[in-house]
Amino acid sequence: MQPSELIWMNGEFVKWEDAKIHVLTHALHYGTSVFEGVRCYETASGPAVFRHQDHVDRLFQSSGLYYMPIPYEREEIRQATLELIARNGLRQCYIRPIVFRGYGQMGLFPLDAPVDVTIAVWEWASYLGEDGKRDGVRAKTSSWRRISPDSLIPHAKAGGQYLNSILAKIEVHKSGYEEAILLDGHGHVCEGSGENIFVVRDGLISTPSESSSILNGVNRRTAMQIAADLGIEVRERNISRAELYLADEIFLTGTAAEVVPVREVDDHTVGEGTPGPITRQVQTTFEDAVHGRDDRYLDWLDPVAAGARAQSGGTAGQ
């Protein structure tokens, strides 16, 4: 990890090395946290956060689902993020806001524990690597099933829930694969360890629906909008495991991973074993969108400079 200079913690900017919590923090013991993964990209007009408001809105939705009222307004979180990027002098970065139950209460009843909010930014390359984005990755179906909505809340981006993804990720890594694909409780294709999945066959794109225990990713919605703008039909439906082996193309989307082709699943070659034309179209348009090169998507960009100027002299102190 490449450290930055400052982190925002509960309304104050503190040095990276001083951003600490108590060992008895509730979230450390029980997983009571929700978070977001957001990216800031370099554009011709300067750094800009991609789909910033959508990520802030989902952070508040996740916190509400887990009874953690955020002690700040949405706009305060947005402005703090923009100022944090500016103060750190970053042109592009990954952004991690996290809301968690802090120090002061132990046990499984969490409502008396304080709700803390932190935002960190740092330079971070694509989650599955530049080689993965260019050439595609090898994936394996995990034996671990995706968490059920009968037990937890797949729609929330909650810290404790990611133990499910971690088990799947470790399992396939030990078998020599770059990424895991999880099935839901009914055996339908669900998602990757940290990405949504899209299957291309006969010129159509299919992706699991929100009822399939998926997290409705911001970049999932981005890819679906881009595909529609390209004139490519996208269907939300149940997908069987065998359809992965019969697919012409498969790609994954996520803020950390961005848009990544899958060239092999369970030792079955996907299509020709190289990223297909529809995947490349979506991927190229996505890259143009996040870097401000496509006027159709400029409203998805939140410029850092404008936000930092608006925050100048605000309430958050050094």
C-alpha positions in Angstrom: 0.0 0.0 0.0 1.2 3.5 -0.9 0.6 5.8 2.1 -0.9 9.2 1.5 -0.3 12.2 3.8 -3.7 12.6 5.4 -6.8 10.6 6.4 -10.2 12.1 7.4 -11.5 10.8 10.7 -14.7 12.0 12.3 -14.4 15.5 10.9 -10.7 16.1 11.2 -7.7 15.6 8.9 -5.0 13.5 10.6 -1.7 12.2 9.5 -1.8 8.8 7.9 0.4 7.2 10.6 -1.9 8.7 13.3 -5.1 7.3 12.0 -5.6 4.7 14.8 -8.5 3.0 16.6 -8.7 1.2 19.9 -8.2 -2.6 19.9 -11.7 -3.0 21.5 -13.4 -1.2 18.7 -16.7 -3.0 18.2 -16.3 -3.5 14.4 -12.9 -5.2 14.9 -14.6 -7.9 16.9 -18.0 -8.3 15.3 -17.7 -6.9 11.7 -20.1 -4.0 12.3 -18.9 -1.8 9.5 -20.1 -0.7 6.1 -17.9 0.9 3.5 -17.5 2.0 -0.1 -14.9 1.6 -2.8 -14.7 4.7 -5.0 -12.2 5.9 -7.6 -10.9 9.3 -8.6 -9.5 9.5 -12.2 -7.2 11.9 -14.0 -9.1 13.9 -16.7 -8.1 16.8 -19.0 -9.8 19.1 -16.5 -8.0 17.6 -13.4 -8.9 14.8 -11.0 -12.5 13.8 -10.7 -14.4 11.3 -8.6 -16.4 8.8 -10.7 -20.1 8.5 -9.8 -19.4 10.0 -6.4 -22.9 10.7 -5.4 -24.0 7.2 -6.2 -21.3 5.8 -3.9 -22.2 8.2 -1.1 -25.9 7.3 -1.4 -25.1 3.6 -1.2 -22.9 4.2 1.9 -25.9 5.7 3.6 -28.2 3.0 2.4 -25.8 0.3 3.8 -25.5 2.0 7.1 -29.2 2.3 7.4 -29.7 -1.4 6.7 -27.4 -2.1 9.6 -28.8 0.5 12.0 -25.8 2.7 12.0 -26.9 6.3 11.5 -24.1 8.4 10.0 -23.5 11.5 12.1 -22.8 13.6 9.0 -24.9 14.7 6.0 -24.3 13.2 2.6 -22.8 16.5 1.3 -20.4 16.7 4.2 -19.0 13.3 3.3 -18.8 14.3 -0.4 -17.0 17.5 0.4 -14.6 15.9 2.9 -13.6 13.4 0.3 -12.9 16.0 -2.4 -10.9 18.1 0.1 -9.0 15.0 1.3 -7.9 14.2 -2.3 -6.8 17.8 -2.9 -4.9 18.1 0.4 -3.1 14.8 -0.5 -2.2 16.2 -3.9 -3.4 13.1 -5.7 -4.3 13.1 -9.4 -5.9 9.7 -9.3 -6.6 7.4 -6.4 -8.8 4.8 -4.7 -11.2 6.1 -2.0 -12.3 4.1 1.0 -15.0 5.7 3.2 -15.9 3.4 6.1 -18.6 3.7 8.8 -18.2 1.5 11.8 -19.2 0.9 15.4 -16.4 2.2 17.5 -14.9 1.9 21.0 -17.1 1.9 24.1 -19.4 -1.1 24.0 -18.8 -4.8 23.7 -21.2 -7.7 23.1 -23.6 -8.5 20.3 -26.0 -5.6 21.0 -24.3 -2.7 19.1 -26.6 0.2 19.4 -24.8 1.8 22.3 -21.5 1.8 20.5 -20.6 5.1 18.8 -20.7 5.3 15.0 -17.3 6.5 13.6 -16.6 7.6 10.0 -13.3 7.6 8.3 -12.2 8.3 4.7 -8.8 7.3 3.3 -7.4 7.8 -0.2 -4.3 6.3 -1.8 -2.9 5.3 -5.1 -4.0 1.8 -6.1 -3.8 0.0 -9.4 -6.6 -2.2 -10.8 -7.5 -5.0 -8.3 -6.9 -7.8 -10.8 -3.9 -6.1 -12.4 -3.3 -4.4 -15.7 -2.5 -7.7 -17.3 -5.9 -9.0 -16.2 -7.6 -6.0 -17.8 -5.7 -6.4 -21.0 -5.6 -10.2 -21.4 -8.4 -11.5 -19.2 -8.2 -13.6 -16.0 -8.6 -17.3 -15.2 -11.6 -17.9 -12.8 -12.8 -20.9 -10.8 -16.2 -21.6 -9.4 -15.8 -21.6 -5.6 -17.3 -24.3 -3.4 -18.4 -21.5 -1.0 -21.9 -20.2 -1.8 -22.7 -16.5 -1.8 -24.3 -15.3 1.4 -28.1 -15.8 1.5 -30.6 -12.9 2.0 -32.2 -15.1 4.6 -29.1 -14.7 6.8 -27.5 -11.3 5.9 -28.1 -8.4 3.5 -26.4 -8.9 0.2 -27.5 -5.4 -0.9 -25.4 -3.8 1.8 -21.7 -3.4 1.4 -20.9 -4.5 4.9 -17.4 -5.4 6.3 -18.3 -8.7 8.0 -20.0 -10.0 4.9 -16.7 -10.0 3.0 -15.5 -13.0 5.0 -17.6 -14.9 2.5 -15.6 -13.5 -0.4 -12.3 -13.9 1.4 -12.9 -17.7 1.8 -13.7 -18.0 -1.9 -10.7 -15.9 -3.0 -8.2 -17.9 -0.9 -9.7 -21.2 -2.1 -9.3 -20.4 -5.8 -5.9 -18.7 -5.3 -4.5 -21.8 -3.8 -5.7 -23.7 -6.9 -3.8 -21.3 -9.2 -6.7 -19.0 -10.4 -6.9 -15.2 -10.3 -10.6 -14.9 -9.3 -13.5 -16.8 -7.8 -17.0 -17.0 -9.0 -19.7 -17.7 -6.4 -23.1 -19.3 -6.9 -26.1 -18.4 -4.9 -28.1 -20.7 -2.7 -30.0 -22.1 -5.7 -26.9 -22.9 -7.7 -27.2 -19.9 -10.0 -24.3 -17.8 -11.0 -24.0 -14.9 -8.6 -20.8 -12.8 -8.7 -17.1 -12.7 -8.3 -15.4 -12.3 -5.0 -15.5 -8.5 -5.4 -17.2 -8.0 -8.8 -20.4 -8.3 -10.7 -20.4 -10.7 -13.6 -21.7 -10.4 -17.2 -22.1 -13.2 -19.7 -22.1 -12.6 -23.5 -23.7 -15.1 -25.9 -25.0 -14.6 -29.4 -24.6 -10.8 -29.2 -26.6 -10.4 -26.0 -25.4 -9.7 -22.4 -26.9 -11.4 -19.4 -26.2 -10.7 -15.8 -27.7 -11.9 -12.5 -30.6 -9.9 -11.2 -30.7 -8.1 -7.8 -32.8 -11.1 -6.5 -29.7 -13.4 -6.9 -27.9 -12.3 -3.7 -25.7 -9.8 -5.6 -24.4 -6.4 -4.5 -25.8 -4.0 -7.0 -22.5 -2.5 -8.0 -22.1 1.1 -9.2 -19.9 -0.1 -12.0 -22.5 -2.9 -12.8 -25.0 -0.1 -13.4 -22.4 1.8 -15.4 -21.7 -1.2 -17.7 -25.4 -1.8 -18.2 -25.9 1.9 -19.2 -22.9 1.8 -21.5 -24.1 -1.4 -23.2 -27.6 0.1 -23.7 -25.9 3.2 -25.3 -23.9 0.9 -27.6 -27.2 -0.7 -28.7 -26.4 -4.0 -26.9 -29.3 -5.7 -25.1 -28.7 -6.6 -21.5 -31.0 -9.1 -19.7 -31.1 -9.6 -16.0 -31.9 -13.2 -15.3 -30.8 -16.4 -13.6 -27.6 -17.9 -15.2 -26.6 -21.5 -14.8 -23.0 -22.6 -14.2 -22.9 -24.4 -17.5 -23.7 -21.1 -19.3 -20.3 -19.9 -18.2 -18.6 -22.7 -20.2 -20.8 -22.0 -23.3 -20.3 -18.2 -23.2 -18.8 -16.3 -26.1 -17.4 -13.7 -23.6 -17.5 -13.0 -19.9 -16.4 -9.9 -18.1 -16.4 -8.6 -14.5 -17.1 -5.1 -13.2 -16.2 -3.5 -9.9 -14.7 -0.2 -8.7 -11.5 -1.9 -7.6 -11.3 -4.2 -10.7 -12.9 -1.8 -13.2 -13.8 -3.8 -16.3 -12.0 -7.2 -16.6 -12.4 -9.9 -19.2 -12.5 -13.6 -18.1 -10.7 -15.8 -20.5 -11.2 -19.2 -18.7 -13.6 -20.6 -16.2 -13.0 -24.0 -14.4 -10.5 -24.8 -17.1 -13.0 -24.2 -19.9 -11.8 -21.6 -22.4 -14.2 -18.7 -22.8 -14.8 -18.1 -26.5 -11.5 -17.8 -28.3 -9.6 -17.4 -25.0 -9.1 -13.7 -25.6 -11.2 -10.7 -24.7 -14.2 -10.5 -27.1 -15.5 -7.5 -29.1 -18.4 -6.7 -26.8 -16.2 -6.8 -23.8 -13.7 -4.5 -25.5 -16.5 -2.1 -26.5 -17.8 -1.8 -22.9 -14.3 -1.6 -21.5 -13.1 1.1 -23.9 -16.2 3.2 -23.4 -15.8 2.8 -19.6 -12.2 4.0 -19.8 -13.3 7.0 -21.9 -16.1 7.8 -19.4 -14.0 7.7 -16.3 -11.3 9.9 -17.9 -13.7 12.5 -19.2 -13.2 11.7 -22.9 -16.9 10.9 -23.6 -19.3 13.8 -23.3 -22.2 11.5 -22.7 -20.9 10.7 -19.3 -19.5 13.9 -18.0 -22.2 14.2 -15.3 -20.8 11.0 -13.7 -17.6 13.0 -12.8 -17.3 15.1 -9.7 -14.3 17.4 -10.1 -12.0 17.6 -7.1 -10.9 21.2 -7.6 -14.4 22.6 -7.5 -15.3 20.6 -4.4 -12.0 21.6 -2.6 -12.7 25.3 -3.3 -16.2 25.0 -2.0 -14.9 23.4 1.2 -12.1 26.0 1.8 -12.5 27.4 5.3 -15.0 24.6 6.2 -15.6 22.9 9.5 -13.1 20.0 9.2 -9.8 21.0 10.8 -6.2 19.8 10.4 
